[in-house]
Amino acid sequence: MPLTLVILLADFGGADRWWGWGRFLFGTRAARRAAADLCFVRQMGSGHRGGFGLRPDLGLQALCCGFRSPAAALAFAQGNPLVEAYRRHARELALLTLQPWQAKGRWGGVAVAPQGEAPAEGPIAALTRASIRPRAALDFWRHAPAAQAGLAQAEGCLMAVGLGEAPLLRQATVSLWRSVADMDGYARRGGHQAAIQAARAGQHFSESMFLRLRPLALDGVWQGRALRLDGTARHAG
């Protein structure tokens, strides 16, 4: 189905972490009540400092929402009461409104239909997610560090966040790149390629999805840098 995604990234500190932890109990239900034309929603945690290891971060989390139209997605991101509640409680928050132009696989049985062509210029985002077979978890995590090594510091990477629906077995990565060429350059490097080949050979995944997405709107600050549609992520403040 055609979907426009809103990915909300939030970092909670101090007493506001209690509100953040409550999102894991009520977040998807609250999103379904608050948003029109919402047809897909996932609440996710994050690795330590937004990384990709096994150690969780108690303050970082994400809400991923899929809408039937770009207009509904933009309206949600630009002032929905639920988003404003996140703003009040989070010490740092970023909103990415994204339209897929390349899509492979499924997420919870949902296949996303690509829309439009690759952007000629400007930033591009990627979302990868997978349900890892329990019998393959050890082998997957043995290869994962090589795949993610240096991702956030890769040439042209503006941000990268490791996420998970469930510990160990349902993992996702969201990244934002300066250009398609920069993303492709990282994907061709040895560690990433080796991990992909190992996952295919070992049949690590019961389900997986890969999306390339065109940013329709970028808003907020992540890890001290303000996100912008001109393909930059400048230090805030």
Order of alpha helices (4+ residues) and beta strands (2+ residues): beta-alpha-beta-beta-alpha-alpha-beta-beta-alpha-beta-beta-alpha-alpha-beta-beta-beta
